[in-house]
Amino acid sequence: GGSRSTVDQGEVKRLSHTTSEWWDPNGPFSALHAYNPVRVKYIREQVTTVMGRDSGLLRPFEGLQMLDIGCGGGILSEALCRLGAEVTGVDASEMNISAANFRLDQQPSLRDRLKYVFSTAEALHDQGHTYDVVVASEVIEHVSDASHFLQCIAEMTRPGGMVVLSTFNKTALSYLLGVIAAEYILRVAKPGTHDWGKFIAPETVENFLAENGLRTVDVTGVLVLPDPFACGNLHFSLSTLTEVNYLLTAFKPPAEEEEQPTSEASSAAPDSSSGDSAK
């Protein structure tokens, strides 16, 4: 039997928006536009460090296959693709995928390395897809079963690959700032967007990933401050404060450290061809 989906249909409907809304830096997703350069910088630093790549390159992700889960209109997927990765953006909202594809039609230079799939992480997992880097940014706080979701993404990560996720910590402060302030005072998110009951501590994520063979190598906080001059009136920066928002990186060690690279390359080949067929 396949993995049951952890997608909450009510959530999907609520998070569906049109292309123009997704890509308007002053629109309903202004906070994501403000946050994007910060999370991209973090992903770049972690991938180049963990995978031993040159962070100074224009396209340091060249040759890497990445999965962006809950890609929405493609704000993060597009940025990762511009850094050289071959990116699959997956979203459980057909409207989001339509919006992302509409945007992609206007970016001919990215079309051969970026594709969007109307599906779920669990379905891609069951189809046997694997990736060098799996990114789940602001997703886990919306799924119905976090442990099952993390198991799926861990199993989709190739040996020697990594997972990067960002979400809300489960603290009193994250309730005050992530729910009360964001939704009711600052109005940067619609009321009901966040369910504190689904927020998850980094230690919990770390334990779930460890059970599935991944070693957490970094947890960095994200500081969000009101800024009248910034996109969405919010300023995001990386921080040692993890109590509200955090980014986490985990690494999957190669199956056998001493294995010859040739055998690993040949075993990875069928995956890449199967990845292309799911257009």
C-alpha positions as CSV (number, residue, x, y, z in Angstrom):
1,G,0.0,0.0,0.0
2,G,1.2,3.5,-0.8
3,S,1.9,6.2,1.8
4,R,-1.2,7.9,2.9
5,S,-1.3,11.6,2.0
6,T,-0.7,14.0,4.9
7,V,-2.3,16.9,2.9
8,D,-5.2,18.7,4.6
9,Q,-7.6,19.6,1.8
10,G,-8.9,22.7,3.6
11,E,-5.4,24.0,3.8
12,V,-4.8,23.4,0.1
13,K,-7.9,25.4,-0.9
14,R,-7.0,28.3,1.5
15,L,-3.4,28.5,0.2
16,S,-4.3,28.6,-3.5
17,H,-3.8,32.0,-5.1
18,T,-3.3,33.4,-8.6
19,T,-0.1,34.1,-10.4
20,S,-0.3,37.8,-10.0
21,E,-0.9,37.5,-6.3
22,W,2.1,35.1,-5.9
23,W,4.5,37.3,-7.8
24,D,3.5,40.7,-6.5
25,P,6.2,41.8,-4.0
26,N,3.7,44.0,-2.4
27,G,0.8,41.6,-2.6
28,P,-0.5,38.9,-0.2
29,F,2.8,37.1,-0.3
30,S,5.0,40.1,0.3
31,A,6.4,38.4,3.5
32,L,7.6,35.5,1.4
33,H,9.3,37.8,-1.1
34,A,11.0,39.6,1.9
35,Y,12.0,36.2,3.3
36,N,13.1,34.5,0.1
37,P,16.7,36.1,-0.2
38,V,17.4,35.0,3.4
39,R,16.3,31.4,3.0
40,V,18.1,31.2,-0.4
41,K,21.3,32.5,1.2
42,Y,21.0,29.9,3.9
43,I,20.4,27.0,1.5
44,R,23.3,28.2,-0.6
45,E,25.6,28.3,2.4
46,Q,24.5,24.9,3.7
47,V,24.5,23.1,0.3
48,T,28.0,24.4,-0.6
49,T,29.4,23.6,2.9
50,V,27.8,20.1,3.2
51,M,28.5,19.1,-0.4
52,G,31.9,20.7,-0.7
53,R,31.0,23.1,-3.5
54,D,32.3,26.6,-4.3
55,S,29.8,29.1,-2.9
56,G,31.5,31.8,-4.9
57,L,30.3,30.3,-8.2
58,L,27.4,32.0,-10.1
59,R,25.7,28.6,-10.3
60,P,26.9,26.5,-7.3
61,F,24.0,24.1,-7.6
62,E,25.0,23.0,-11.1
63,G,24.1,19.3,-11.6
64,L,22.1,18.9,-8.4
65,Q,18.5,17.6,-8.5
66,M,16.3,19.5,-6.0
67,L,12.8,19.0,-4.8
68,D,10.9,22.1,-3.5
69,I,7.9,20.8,-1.5
70,G,4.9,23.1,-1.2
71,C,6.3,25.3,-4.0
72,G,3.3,27.6,-4.2
73,G,3.8,30.0,-7.1
74,G,7.4,29.0,-7.5
75,I,9.2,31.9,-5.6
76,L,11.8,29.6,-4.0
77,S,11.9,27.0,-6.9
78,E,12.9,29.7,-9.4
79,A,15.6,31.1,-7.2
80,L,17.1,27.6,-6.7
81,C,17.0,27.0,-10.4
82,R,18.8,30.3,-11.1
83,L,21.6,29.0,-8.9
84,G,22.1,26.0,-11.4
85,A,19.9,23.3,-9.9
86,E,17.5,21.1,-11.7
87,V,14.4,21.7,-9.7
88,T,11.0,20.0,-9.3
89,G,8.5,22.1,-7.5
90,V,5.5,20.1,-6.1
91,D,2.3,21.5,-4.7
92,A,-1.0,19.9,-3.7
93,S,-2.9,22.9,-5.1
94,E,-3.6,22.7,-8.8
95,M,-4.1,26.5,-8.8
96,N,-0.7,27.1,-7.4
97,I,0.9,24.8,-10.0
98,S,-1.0,26.6,-12.7
99,A,0.2,29.9,-11.4
100,A,3.8,28.6,-11.2
101,N,3.6,27.2,-14.8
102,F,2.1,30.5,-16.1
103,R,5.1,32.3,-14.6
104,L,7.6,29.7,-16.0
105,D,6.2,30.3,-19.5
106,Q,7.7,33.8,-19.2
107,Q,11.1,32.4,-18.2
108,P,12.4,30.5,-21.2
109,S,16.0,30.3,-19.8
110,L,14.7,28.2,-16.9
111,R,12.3,25.9,-18.7
112,D,14.7,23.0,-19.3
113,R,15.8,22.8,-15.6
114,L,12.5,23.7,-13.8
115,K,9.3,21.8,-13.7
116,Y,6.2,21.9,-11.6
117,V,4.1,19.0,-10.6
118,F,0.5,19.0,-9.1
119,S,1.1,16.2,-6.6
120,T,2.2,15.6,-3.0
121,A,5.6,14.7,-1.5
122,E,4.1,11.3,-0.4
123,A,3.0,10.5,-4.0
124,L,6.4,11.4,-5.4
125,H,7.9,9.2,-2.7
126,D,5.7,6.3,-3.7
127,Q,6.7,6.7,-7.3
128,G,10.3,6.2,-6.3
129,H,11.6,9.6,-7.0
130,T,14.8,10.6,-5.3
131,Y,16.8,13.9,-5.1
132,D,20.1,15.3,-4.0
133,V,18.4,18.1,-2.0
134,V,14.9,18.1,-0.6
135,V,13.6,21.5,0.5
136,A,10.5,21.9,2.6
137,S,10.1,25.6,3.5
138,E,7.1,26.7,5.5
139,V,5.3,23.4,4.8
140,I,5.5,21.1,7.8
141,E,3.3,23.4,9.9
142,H,0.5,22.7,7.4
143,V,0.7,18.9,7.1
144,S,-1.5,16.5,9.1
145,D,1.2,14.0,10.1
146,A,4.6,15.4,10.6
147,S,6.4,12.1,11.3
148,H,5.1,10.5,8.2
149,F,5.9,13.5,6.1
150,L,9.5,13.6,7.4
151,Q,9.9,9.8,6.8
152,C,8.9,10.4,3.1
153,I,11.3,13.3,2.6
154,A,14.1,11.4,4.3
155,E,13.6,8.4,2.0
156,M,13.5,10.6,-1.1
157,T,16.9,12.0,-0.1
158,R,19.8,10.3,-1.9
159,P,22.8,9.0,0.1
160,G,25.2,11.9,0.3
161,G,22.2,14.3,-0.1
162,M,20.5,16.6,2.3
163,V,17.2,18.0,3.6
164,V,16.6,21.7,4.3
165,L,13.4,22.8,6.0
166,S,12.1,25.9,7.6
167,T,9.2,26.3,10.0
168,F,7.9,27.6,13.3
169,N,9.2,26.4,16.6
170,K,6.6,25.3,19.1
171,T,7.0,27.9,21.9
172,A,5.0,30.5,23.7
173,L,6.9,33.1,21.8
174,S,6.0,31.5,18.4
175,Y,2.3,31.6,19.4
176,L,2.6,35.2,20.3
177,L,4.5,36.3,17.3
178,G,3.7,33.7,14.7
179,V,-0.1,33.5,15.3
180,I,-1.3,36.5,17.4
181,A,1.0,39.2,16.1
182,A,1.3,38.0,12.5
183,E,-2.4,37.3,12.0
184,Y,-4.2,39.7,14.2
185,I,-2.0,42.7,15.0
186,L,0.4,43.1,12.0
187,R,-2.1,41.5,9.6
188,V,0.8,40.0,7.6
189,A,-1.1,36.7,7.4
190,K,-4.8,35.9,7.2
191,P,-6.4,34.8,10.5
192,G,-6.4,31.0,10.6
193,T,-3.3,30.6,8.4
194,H,-1.3,29.1,11.3
195,D,-2.3,26.3,13.7
196,W,0.0,26.4,16.7
197,G,-0.9,22.8,17.4
198,K,1.0,21.9,14.2
199,F,4.1,23.9,15.0
200,I,7.1,21.6,15.7
201,A,10.3,22.0,17.7
202,P,13.6,21.5,16.0
203,E,14.5,18.7,18.4
204,T,11.4,16.8,17.3
205,V,12.3,17.2,13.6
206,E,15.9,16.2,14.4
207,N,14.6,13.0,16.2
208,F,12.2,12.0,13.4
209,L,15.0,12.6,10.8
210,A,17.5,10.6,12.9
211,E,15.1,7.7,13.0
212,N,15.2,7.8,9.2
213,G,19.0,7.9,8.8
214,L,19.6,11.7,8.6
215,R,22.0,13.6,10.8
216,T,21.0,17.2,11.6
217,V,24.0,19.5,11.0
218,D,22.6,22.9,11.5
219,V,19.7,24.8,13.1
220,T,19.6,28.5,12.6
221,G,17.0,31.0,13.7
222,V,15.1,33.5,11.6
223,L,14.5,36.9,13.1
224,V,11.5,38.8,11.8
225,L,11.2,42.5,12.6
226,P,8.7,45.1,11.5
227,D,10.2,47.5,9.0
228,P,8.1,50.1,7.3
229,F,10.6,50.4,4.4
230,A,10.9,46.6,3.7
231,C,8.9,44.4,1.4
232,G,5.7,43.4,3.2
233,N,6.8,45.8,6.0
234,L,8.9,43.0,7.5
235,H,12.7,42.5,7.7
236,F,14.1,39.0,7.9
237,S,17.5,38.0,9.0
238,L,19.4,34.8,10.1
239,S,19.8,34.7,13.9
240,T,20.8,32.6,16.9
241,L,17.2,33.0,18.1
242,T,15.4,29.8,17.1
243,E,12.3,30.3,19.4
244,V,10.0,31.6,16.7
245,N,11.2,30.6,13.2
246,Y,14.1,28.3,12.3
247,L,15.9,26.7,9.4
248,L,17.3,23.2,9.7
249,T,19.7,21.2,7.6
250,A,20.2,17.4,7.8
251,F,22.6,15.2,5.9
252,K,22.1,11.6,4.7
253,P,25.5,9.9,4.9
254,P,26.5,7.9,1.8
255,A,25.4,4.3,2.1
256,E,29.0,3.1,2.6
257,E,31.6,5.8,3.1
258,E,34.2,3.7,1.3
259,E,32.0,2.7,-1.7
260,Q,33.5,3.5,-5.1
261,P,31.9,6.6,-6.6
262,T,31.3,4.7,-9.9
263,S,28.8,2.3,-8.4
264,E,27.0,5.2,-6.8
265,A,26.7,7.1,-10.1
266,S,25.3,4.1,-11.9
267,S,22.8,3.4,-9.2
268,A,21.6,7.0,-9.4
269,A,21.2,6.9,-13.2
270,P,17.7,5.2,-13.3
271,D,16.4,7.8,-10.8
272,S,17.2,10.7,-13.0
273,S,15.5,9.1,-16.1
274,S,12.4,8.3,-14.1
275,G,12.4,11.9,-12.7
276,D,12.1,13.2,-16.3
277,S,9.1,11.1,-17.2
278,A,6.8,12.6,-14.6
279,K,6.2,15.8,-16.6
